[in-house]
Amino acid sequence: MQQTSSINVSSEIGTLKRLLIHSPDGGIGKVVPGKFKEWLYDDTVHLAQMRREYNEYIKLLLYFLDPEKIPYILECEKKQVNQKQADCFKPDNPAYFNSDKVLETQFLLTQILKNEALRQRIISGVCAWEGCSFATERTLQTITDAAELAKVLITGVLHNKDKSIKEFVFAPVPNFIFTRDIGITINDHLLLSNAATAARERENLLMKFISFYYLFEGNEDKLIEISESSDFFLLDENEQKDFKTSVEGGDVMMIAPNHLLIGVSERTTPSAADEVIHKIFANNKTGIEKITVIKIPHHRAVMHIDTVFTHVRKDTWVLFGKFSERVGQERNDKQFAYYRYLLDKDYVPEHESIEIFRFYKPIAETYQPGKDYLTDISDKVKGLESLLRSISIEDFGIAESDVKIIYSGNNVFPHDEREQWTDSCNLLALKNGVVVGYDRNEETFKGFMANGFTVIKVGELLKKFENNELTPAEVKDTLIVLPSAELSRARGGAHCMSMPLLREKI
C-alpha cells in the first residue's frame, strides 16, 4: 500500500510523480440516449476506440512517471497483435501492468476487496446506497474473485461464465474516467469530493474506501470531508437546492503551495465553498493561507473552472477568451457595445458575470470561525485573466510583462467556443511547460506555437522515445496531443482524466 509521504501536491505544474486514473470500463458502453441527461453524457461512445485512445494516454504517463514499465507494455502489445494475448491495460486482467505511480481506481478497489471485512462493508455500503434487494446483496457476496467484484461494483453488470451479460444490478458510473472530480490533493492532505449529481455518488463512496484504506492506510487525519449541514433535512425542497453542499475536483486547484482556488459553478455550490474555506483554515497543517473563490456561470459547457482555464507553465495559462475581461475590453474598444444597455436587465456578458473573492488567514494566526477572512483585492484583480496574471506574478515571481495567456481557438470565433467545448482549456501538466491535451483543437495549437511551444501528437512522441531519439526529461515547452475522436465525447480532457497524488515542488 501507499505511504502517506508519497501524497503531496503543491501546484498544478510541478513534475508529476504519481496520479490516480480510471480506464474506460464496460459501464461506458451501457450509456443509452434516454439516460444522457441523468448520466451526464451528450452522446454514445465507441468503447473499443475510446480504450485505444486512452491506452495512448496511459503509455505517455508511464514514459514520464514509471518508465521501467515500458518494456513490459511494449512486449505485451507485440503479443496481442501476434498471438492475441491478454490485455495489459485492463485492470481486471492478470496481465495488467500494475504501476505504483500510475494508479488505477479499479485495481486499487480490487486490492482492498481482498480483505474480507472490508469486502463485506463495501458490498453492504454500495447495496444500501443503490437500494438493492437482499437477494442482490447475497449474490454479490458470492463473488469471491476480488477483481471480478470490483468490476461489478463499478460497471453495475453481472456476467455469466461466457462473459455475456447476466443482469444489470445497478446503474454504471460512466464518469469515473474523470478521476479529477473524486478528490483533490492539497499539499499532503486529500479533500474528498461530494458529487453534485446522483450519477456520480457511487464514485464518491468507492473513493472514500480507496483513500482511507489504501492511499492513507487508515490515517484519517489527512482526509478532509464535507457534508450537508446538520439541519439540511429540515429545509424544504427549494431551500435544499439553494443550500446543497457539493464540490467536485474540477473546481478545486492546488495552484501554489499556500494558495487554493475553488470554483463555484454548476457542480460546486456556495455552501460547499463555504465549508471548504472553514475546514482548510481550521487546519493549519494543510499549509493554505490564501483561498480564492471564482464564481462562473452555471452552464453545461463550463461545468468546472478547469474547463475555462488551466496552468501550463509558471508564466503561461490557457484560457477561454469569452471569460477574459481583457478580451472583452479590447472588443469594446474597437466598437462600443451599446446593445448591452438595451438588453434585458438581467443579462450580463460572460466575462462580467465572473466574480472573484479572496480569503486570507496567515498560518501562524489562530483560526476564529466567527471572523470574516474576506480580503479586498479589487485594486489588482478585475476579472479572471487578471487573477491568473496575478498568480504568476505573486505566487511564482514572474515579471508582469512576461506573463502569457493562450486563448481557446486562438481567440477567433467560432473556433474559441467549438474548441472550448472539446476541452482546449482542460490540460494536464506533466511538468512545468509540458502539458497534455486533445488533437482536435487545432486553432488553439496556433496560440501555443505563437508563444514558443512545440505541438506534437502522442504517437509521434512515443515513437521518438522508443527509437531513443528523445527522452521525457528532454521534452520542454510542449503540448502533447492525444487522439480524441471518442474520448472527447465524454466531455472531459486530460486534466479531468487525472487525479494527481504527488508532484515535485515547483
Phi, psi and omega in degrees: 000167185281148172272141182297337178292344179270013178238107180194119178228121181239007176198175175267352190232357175298152182307123183285129182243334181203141178208166179248130180231173170216117180291149177307125183250175183299337179298327179297327179285359179257359180291126180243155184307324182294345181249008182309305185297314183292324183263007171069035176244159177243355183196162171280158184238139173279100191299317182300317179290322178300319178295320179298317179295317182293326179298328175295321176298314179299314180300319178299314179299318181294321178300320183276326188255327185214065185298341179296340179276347186297314179304321179295317179298314181297321179293319178298320180296321178297317181294323180296320181290315187273326187234002181055049179282179184299153183273113184281355179268345182272124186292344178266003183264139179303337182273002184308141187290334172051072177267145176267008178244325172253090187271145184242130185301317181294322178294318179293322176299320177302318182296318182283338177289348177286344175275118188300318181295317179292322179304314180295319181294318182293315178300312181296320180296313180295316181296320178295318181296321184270357179069036181285159175283163175298326180298317178295318179299318179295323177298315180296325181291341178279349180279103185273340179280116185298322181295319179293319180296317178301319179297317179294318182296335179269314184275334184079012186242128171267138181244153171281174181298331179275009178073008172283158183289126176271309178194158173266121181266331171198174185294153174287172171240075189291352179264003182298339177302336181266075185293342177306326189277352186264352178183156182227122177280122181242098191053242181257018176250165178230120175269117179278136181285162174228101192300148179281337186234153180298331183298339184246004186292325179294329174302315181297320180296314179295322180294327177300316179293316181298315184290317184287317187264346178243300186294320183247002174048043175088001179273085187286350179299335182269357181262138177241119179243145173236155182207175179296155176296158186296336181256015183301321183294345180275345183284151177284173188302316181293320178294324179296325177297322181286329187246015177300142180253103177221137176219137178234149189300334178295347179256007180231125179234125171279086196275332177204163188308328181241016190228123180244136174255138176230128176265138169254118195214200174296333187250338181244124189265160175303321179298322179292315178301318178302312183292321179298317179303311181295318181296319181291311182293334178285345184241093182298340183289347178288338180081006184268128175248327182246132172233121178252125179256130182242114177270124178239163180299152179272080180235146176301322184292337181231058189292333178225163179293335180283000169270351183255325178203155168214159181273132183254313182208165182312321185256006190224138178227156168247134191217143172285111187301335180298337181258013179264124178292331179292315178298317179300319180292320179298320178293323181290326180294327179291318178203113186298135184271084179295336184301338182295332177286335189262347179287171177308141185298337180277351182282134175226127177305149187307311184294335179274348179275352176288131174237139185232131181231138179244130176243134186223129174217114178302145180304321184288344183276136179290131180293133176236109184301337180268001182270144177269114182264010178296134182238138181280119177237018186295342180288338182237341180243109181258345182184193186294316181296319179292332174296311180299318178298319181294327178295315178300319183288309188277319185270338184236003173069027180274138176295142184306320182289345183264355181285133183242139174240120174260132186257145174306135178061021183057025177063033178243124178283140003267006184298327182299315181284321180299315185280332172296323178297328178257034164068038176294336181260002186254077187249144176258125176275121173280331172194174182304111178092357178239113187231161182242133178217200182254150185282353186271352186264065192291327179290325177296326178304324182299321177295321178295313182295324178295339180255021171088012179266149171268140175245124183220141177287145185300323180299318179294320180293318179297323177296320178297321177296314183295327181270007180059029176275343185201151174241156178305325181295335182273350181283124180222150175043063188221138169257115179263127187247133181268151170298140191217022180302319180256322180304319184291341180292338183278357175069053175190142181257198184296326177297316178296326186273027183210140171234093181300135178248334181211127173228149172293150178292139185266000000 
